[in-house]
Amino acid sequence: MSRILDMARSVGNPDAARRMAAEGGVTIPPLGLDIKARIAEIDETRMRHDRLARLRAELKKRDYAGALLSDPMNIRYATGTRNMAVWTMHAPGRYAFVATEGPVVLFEFGSSKHVSAGSPTVDETRDATPWFYFLCGPRVAEKALVWAEEVASLVERYGGKNRRLAVDRCEPWGAQRLVERGIKLFDVQEPIEQARMIKTPEELKALQLSMDVCDIAVDRMRATLAPGITENQLWSILHETNIAHDGEWIECRLLASGERTNPWFQESSNRTIEAGDIVGFDTDMVGPFGYLADISRSYVCPGAKPKPEQKKLYELAQEQVLFNIERLKPGLSFREFSECCWPVPEAFVPNRYMMMIHGVGFVDEYPSVAYVADWQDWGFDGRFEENMVVCVESYMGEVGGKEGVKLEQQVLITANGAVPMSRSAFTDAIGLE
């Protein structure tokens, strides 16, 4: 564990950055990143082509004629285009057909086709035929039939006799129409998650850029943390920093303080943070180019020294994350990792985090690595590979305990092991030294 410990300590400690403003407010540090220059360093066209090639290779491996994508994460991966991503997560009127051997056809809202114009990985853009109730009302069945005819004709044209189509989200009445047209439906998540698991060179640059933005946000949050600020006010700094650096959204609202840190998964609130409170958060930040920066930090609000119990919780969580990072290497199976990972003390098992490791790309991705104790219910095997990006998780809080500590580190798996991507204070950040 010494290699990871030294690496983590080398990033420094931003305690001195805290400043209180004259009238009880706080001074938020400047942004400090030339985002335009950093974006220019990434070859987005190459990134789009590389991703599409990986997806097509997975489709071909499974003998699919193509893929029909409605999930905005999958559309982004395959086409490189973005349009109202959060809205289309619940209003799926935008979709793409990716032929395994043939064109990429993007079905875009007619009034916004200009938004995705010029994508180097989209061969044709057509008006979408939305068939959800908000836009269609009582004409859902009619529009679903039109939609199915459009999709089926593409499968027939570019798949020939192969009618095997991989899909992600498809309401039952639409799926029924495709089946009636002789299309065989399969789950696209397996091939696309396998494609997304290994990151291309440009994706790794984009992921690091997103993490660099996240680190700035975390440093600004820590410098701003002071008695009297609310959880929501502190949480807003992450959003503001992300958007100012061409980021996109935050997946969750996971920031809690004091007794709200146990159990975990409390969403940020208007609670006023007090001196000596533990403040924990999980960034879940979708940053520039749509890539995730997912780290968790826990600090003690200034004005009171960390209590012995707080230090104990932090030490345990820190040890779990650092120990497990040290275990990661290419070729290790998920099951082998589960069997050699850090043993959670019995008192903390009931409230442990739901998984030890999960993949990272646009959002949380395959794989999710379960504890051995959960293997029968949730576990599945596979192998860690070079150029995977994963998050190593820990939560320490006893059932009925006053507070808890959440820590998480995002790492790149290299030929020589796992390397943390974040430089924000982690080791001894609660004041253990």
Secondary structure as the mmCIF struct_conf table of DSSP 4:
data_model
#
loop_
_struct_conf.conf_type_id
_struct_conf.id
_struct_conf.beg_label_comp_id
_struct_conf.beg_label_asym_id
_struct_conf.beg_label_seq_id
_struct_conf.end_label_comp_id
_struct_conf.end_label_asym_id
_struct_conf.end_label_seq_id
HELX_RH_AL_P HELX_RH_AL_P1 SER A 2 ARG A 9
TURN_TY1_P TURN_TY1_P1 SER A 10 VAL A 11
HELX_RH_3T_P HELX_RH_3T_P1 PRO A 14 ALA A 17
STRN STRN1 MET A 20 MET A 20
TURN_TY1_P TURN_TY1_P2 ALA A 22 GLU A 23
BEND BEND1 GLY A 24 GLY A 24
STRN STRN2 VAL A 26 VAL A 26
HELX_LH_PP_P HELX_LH_PP_P1 THR A 27 PRO A 30
HELX_RH_AL_P HELX_RH_AL_P2 ILE A 35 ALA A 40
TURN_TY1_P TURN_TY1_P3 GLU A 41 GLU A 41
BEND BEND2 ILE A 42 ILE A 42
HELX_RH_AL_P HELX_RH_AL_P3 GLU A 44 LYS A 61
TURN_TY1_P TURN_TY1_P4 ARG A 62 ASP A 63
BEND BEND3 ALA A 65 ALA A 65
STRN STRN3 GLY A 66 LEU A 69
BEND BEND4 ASP A 71 ASP A 71
HELX_RH_AL_P HELX_RH_AL_P4 PRO A 72 THR A 79
BEND BEND5 ASN A 83 MET A 84
HELX_RH_AL_P HELX_RH_AL_P5 ALA A 85 HIS A 90
BEND BEND6 ALA A 91 ALA A 91
STRN STRN4 TYR A 95 ALA A 99
TURN_TY1_P TURN_TY1_P5 THR A 100 GLU A 101
BEND BEND7 GLY A 102 GLY A 102
STRN STRN5 VAL A 104 GLU A 108
HELX_RH_3T_P HELX_RH_3T_P2 GLY A 110 SER A 116
TURN_TY1_P TURN_TY1_P6 ALA A 117 GLY A 118
TURN_TY1_P TURN_TY1_P7 PRO A 120 THR A 121
BEND BEND8 ASP A 123 ASP A 123
STRN STRN6 GLU A 124 ASP A 127
BEND BEND9 PHE A 132 PHE A 132
HELX_RH_AL_P HELX_RH_AL_P6 TYR A 133 CYS A 136
HELX_RH_3T_P HELX_RH_3T_P3 GLY A 137 ARG A 139
HELX_RH_AL_P HELX_RH_AL_P7 VAL A 140 GLY A 159
TURN_TY1_P TURN_TY1_P8 GLY A 160 LYS A 161
STRN STRN7 ARG A 164 VAL A 167
BEND BEND10 ASP A 168 ASP A 168
HELX_RH_AL_P HELX_RH_AL_P8 PRO A 172 GLU A 180
TURN_TY1_P TURN_TY1_P9 ARG A 181 GLY A 182
HELX_LH_PP_P HELX_LH_PP_P2 ILE A 183 ILE A 183
STRN STRN8 LYS A 184 ASP A 187
BEND BEND11 VAL A 188 VAL A 188
HELX_RH_AL_P HELX_RH_AL_P9 GLN A 189 MET A 197
BEND BEND12 ILE A 198 ILE A 198
HELX_LH_PP_P HELX_LH_PP_P3 LYS A 199 THR A 200
HELX_RH_AL_P HELX_RH_AL_P10 PRO A 201 THR A 224
TURN_TY1_P TURN_TY1_P10 PRO A 227 GLY A 228
STRN STRN9 THR A 230 THR A 230
HELX_RH_AL_P HELX_RH_AL_P11 GLU A 231 ALA A 244
TURN_TY1_P TURN_TY1_P11 HIS A 245 ASP A 246
STRN STRN10 TRP A 249 ILE A 250
BEND BEND13 GLU A 251 GLU A 251
STRN STRN11 LEU A 255 SER A 257
HELX_RH_3T_P HELX_RH_3T_P4 GLY A 258 THR A 261
BEND BEND14 ASN A 262 TRP A 264
HELX_LH_PP_P HELX_LH_PP_P4 GLN A 266 SER A 268
BEND BEND15 ASN A 270 ASN A 270
HELX_LH_PP_P HELX_LH_PP_P5 ARG A 271 ARG A 271
STRN STRN12 THR A 272 THR A 272
HELX_LH_PP_P HELX_LH_PP_P6 ILE A 273 ILE A 273
TURN_TY1_P TURN_TY1_P12 ALA A 275 GLY A 276
STRN STRN13 ILE A 278 ASP A 282
STRN STRN14 MET A 285 VAL A 286
HELX_RH_3T_P HELX_RH_3T_P5 PRO A 288 GLY A 290
STRN STRN15 LEU A 292 ALA A 293
STRN STRN16 SER A 296 VAL A 300
HELX_LH_PP_P HELX_LH_PP_P7 CYS A 301 CYS A 301
TURN_TY1_P TURN_TY1_P13 PRO A 302 GLY A 303
BEND BEND16 ALA A 304 ALA A 304
HELX_LH_PP_P HELX_LH_PP_P8 LYS A 305 LYS A 307
HELX_RH_AL_P HELX_RH_AL_P12 PRO A 308 ARG A 327
TURN_TY1_P TURN_TY1_P14 PRO A 330 GLY A 331
STRN STRN17 SER A 333 SER A 333
HELX_RH_AL_P HELX_RH_AL_P13 PHE A 334 CYS A 340
BEND BEND17 CYS A 341 CYS A 341
HELX_LH_PP_P HELX_LH_PP_P9 TRP A 342 PRO A 345
HELX_RH_3T_P HELX_RH_3T_P6 GLU A 346 PHE A 348
BEND BEND18 VAL A 349 VAL A 349
TURN_TY1_P TURN_TY1_P15 PRO A 350 ASN A 351
BEND BEND19 MET A 354 MET A 354
BEND BEND20 MET A 356 MET A 356
STRN STRN18 ILE A 357 VAL A 360
BEND BEND21 GLY A 361 VAL A 363
STRN STRN19 ASP A 364 VAL A 369
HELX_LH_PP_P HELX_LH_PP_P10 ALA A 370 TYR A 371
HELX_RH_3T_P HELX_RH_3T_P7 VAL A 372 ASP A 374
HELX_RH_AL_P HELX_RH_AL_P14 TRP A 375 TRP A 378
STRN STRN20 ARG A 383 ARG A 383
TURN_TY1_P TURN_TY1_P16 GLU A 386 ASN A 387
STRN STRN21 VAL A 389 MET A 396
TURN_TY1_P TURN_TY1_P17 VAL A 399 GLY A 400
BEND BEND22 LYS A 402 LYS A 402
STRN STRN22 VAL A 405 THR A 414
TURN_TY1_P TURN_TY1_P18 ALA A 415 ASN A 416
STRN STRN23 GLY A 417 PRO A 420
BEND BEND23 SER A 424 SER A 424
TURN_TY1_P TURN_TY1_P19 THR A 427 GLY A 431
#
